[in-house]
Amino acid sequence: MLTELKPLLVIRRTNQVTPAMLGAEEERLVRVILKGRYELARQAVLLKDDGLLKRSIQDIETWHRMYFDMKQAGARRTVKLLAALKSIELNASIPPVGLALKQLREYRLKEPGAHEQK
């Protein structure tokens, strides 16, 4: 059977992206998977996990480039926004609680009419 089909098929590697031709079921599956990847990115933000966030955003960007028409303005805007999100650092330094409390007390003492609480 394969030998009969071989003369009918021509396989070429062009290294060009071809427009996706997905059926309704495949399109729904892509959207569900993307929704899951966006949820994973959201969880990374809540967990303050820079590595997971950057990987999630990269995955989302790859899926957008594969399955959405990059000639469309909305698809280009999404990819541009994803690229900007990759530069976000989640692990901002937070001062120790004791230092923050001390600074708050000092600030309150400088206010007119403030009284020191003990």
VOPAGU-2260 file (C-alpha; in pm, 1 decimal, decimal comma):
REM VOPAGU-2260
SITE   aa  ch    i         X         Y         Z
SITE  MET   A    0       0,0       0,0       0,0
SITE  LEU   A    1     280,9     243,5      89,0
SITE  THR   A    2     451,1     183,6    -245,6
SITE  GLU   A    3     124,7     267,1    -422,3
SITE  LEU   A    4      89,7     596,6    -233,7
SITE  LYS   A    5     452,4     703,2    -265,8
SITE  PRO   A    6     426,4     835,1    -625,1
SITE  LEU   A    7     120,8    1039,2    -526,6
SITE  LEU   A    8     284,3    1224,7    -237,3
SITE  VAL   A    9     547,0    1493,7    -246,8
SITE  ILE   A   10     700,3    1606,9      81,7
SITE  ARG   A   11     898,7    1928,2      85,4
SITE  ARG   A   12    1056,6    2115,2     372,7
SITE  THR   A   13    1013,6    2487,0     311,5
SITE  ASN   A   14    1080,4    2616,5     666,4
SITE  GLN   A   15     779,7    2841,0     626,7
SITE  VAL   A   16     483,2    2863,7     856,4
SITE  THR   A   17     164,7    2757,9     685,5
SITE  PRO   A   18    -175,5    2882,8     793,3
SITE  ALA   A   19    -334,6    2654,6    1046,5
SITE  MET   A   20    -637,1    2464,9     930,6
SITE  LEU   A   21    -800,2    2340,7    1246,1
SITE  GLY   A   22   -1140,0    2188,6    1281,9
SITE  ALA   A   23   -1378,5    2310,7    1548,4
SITE  GLU   A   24   -1272,4    2038,2    1793,0
SITE  GLU   A   25    -900,6    2108,9    1746,5
SITE  GLU   A   26    -956,8    2483,6    1781,3
SITE  ARG   A   27   -1144,1    2424,8    2107,5
SITE  LEU   A   28    -860,3    2203,9    2231,5
SITE  VAL   A   29    -599,6    2471,6    2152,8
SITE  ARG   A   30    -803,8    2729,5    2342,7
SITE  VAL   A   31    -841,5    2497,9    2644,6
SITE  ILE   A   32    -467,3    2428,7    2648,9
SITE  LEU   A   33    -388,5    2800,0    2620,0
SITE  LYS   A   34    -631,2    2875,6    2901,5
SITE  GLY   A   35    -443,4    2624,1    3117,0
SITE  ARG   A   36    -109,4    2783,0    3028,1
SITE  TYR   A   37    -243,0    3128,4    3120,0
SITE  GLU   A   38    -365,1    2984,5    3451,4
SITE  LEU   A   39     -18,6    2840,5    3514,4
SITE  ALA   A   40     133,2    3185,0    3451,0
SITE  ARG   A   41    -117,3    3335,6    3695,8
SITE  GLN   A   42     -19,9    3079,4    3958,2
SITE  ALA   A   43     347,2    3163,2    3900,5
SITE  VAL   A   44     269,8    3527,3    3980,6
SITE  LEU   A   45      85,0    3429,6    4298,6
SITE  LEU   A   46     377,1    3205,8    4400,7
SITE  LYS   A   47     630,2    3473,6    4299,3
SITE  ASP   A   48     812,2    3214,3    4086,8
SITE  ASP   A   49    1008,4    3406,6    3819,6
SITE  GLY   A   50    1131,8    3093,6    3642,8
SITE  LEU   A   51     787,6    2938,0    3610,9
SITE  LEU   A   52     639,8    3268,4    3494,0
SITE  LYS   A   53     901,7    3316,6    3222,2
SITE  ARG   A   54     863,6    2955,9    3099,7
SITE  SER   A   55     485,0    2986,5    3099,2
SITE  ILE   A   56     494,2    3310,8    2904,1
SITE  GLN   A   57     739,3    3159,5    2653,9
SITE  ASP   A   58     507,6    2859,1    2606,7
SITE  ILE   A   59     205,8    3085,9    2558,6
SITE  GLU   A   60     397,3    3296,0    2304,9
SITE  THR   A   61     502,9    2983,8    2113,8
SITE  TRP   A   62     142,9    2859,0    2100,4
SITE  HIS   A   63      19,2    3199,5    1982,3
SITE  ARG   A   64     275,9    3205,1    1703,0
SITE  MET   A   65     183,3    2849,5    1598,5
SITE  TYR   A   66    -195,2    2872,8    1608,2
SITE  PHE   A   67    -287,8    3236,9    1551,6
SITE  ASP   A   68    -253,5    3443,8    1236,6
SITE  MET   A   69      34,4    3681,1    1310,1
SITE  LYS   A   70     -87,5    3907,0    1028,9
SITE  GLN   A   71    -378,8    4001,8    1254,3
SITE  ALA   A   72    -325,1    4306,7    1477,5
SITE  GLY   A   73    -470,0    4135,5    1785,2
SITE  ALA   A   74    -229,5    3841,4    1757,7
SITE  ARG   A   75      67,9    4075,9    1714,2
SITE  ARG   A   76     -40,7    4285,2    2015,8
SITE  THR   A   77     -72,3    3972,3    2229,0
SITE  VAL   A   78     277,7    3852,1    2139,0
SITE  LYS   A   79     417,8    4201,6    2200,8
SITE  LEU   A   80     250,4    4212,2    2543,5
SITE  LEU   A   81     383,9    3865,3    2627,3
SITE  ALA   A   82     735,7    3980,0    2536,7
SITE  ALA   A   83     698,5    4276,5    2773,3
SITE  LEU   A   84     570,8    4050,5    3052,1
SITE  LYS   A   85     886,5    3837,8    3030,5
SITE  SER   A   86    1087,7    4128,4    3173,3
SITE  ILE   A   87     887,1    4144,1    3499,0
SITE  GLU   A   88    1077,6    4048,1    3814,2
SITE  LEU   A   89     853,9    3900,6    4083,4
SITE  ASN   A   90    1111,3    3863,0    4358,9
SITE  ALA   A   91    1121,0    4225,1    4468,5
SITE  SER   A   92    1305,5    4278,5    4792,1
SITE  ILE   A   93    1075,6    4332,9    5087,6
SITE  PRO   A   94    1213,4    4496,0    5402,2
SITE  PRO   A   95    1206,4    4286,2    5718,9
SITE  VAL   A   96     884,5    4328,0    5918,4
SITE  GLY   A   97    1070,9    4461,0    6223,0
SITE  LEU   A   98    1239,1    4733,8    6019,0
SITE  ALA   A   99     911,7    4830,5    5852,0
SITE  LEU   A  100     738,5    4853,2    6189,9
SITE  LYS   A  101    1019,6    5068,9    6330,7
SITE  GLN   A  102     999,8    5304,2    6031,0
SITE  LEU   A  103     623,0    5327,6    6067,1
SITE  ARG   A  104     654,4    5420,5    6435,4
SITE  GLU   A  105     917,7    5685,2    6354,5
SITE  TYR   A  106     692,7    5828,9    6084,7
SITE  ARG   A  107     394,4    5844,6    6317,1
SITE  LEU   A  108     603,0    6023,2    6583,8
SITE  LYS   A  109     693,9    6296,2    6334,5
SITE  GLU   A  110     327,6    6375,1    6270,3
SITE  PRO   A  111     196,7    6688,8    6445,1
SITE  GLY   A  112      12,9    6599,3    6766,1
SITE  ALA   A  113     142,3    6243,4    6765,5
SITE  HIS   A  114     185,7    6062,6    7093,0
SITE  GLU   A  115     421,9    5776,3    7151,6
SITE  GLN   A  116     241,6    5452,5    7227,9
SITE  LYS   A  117     397,8    5200,0    7461,8
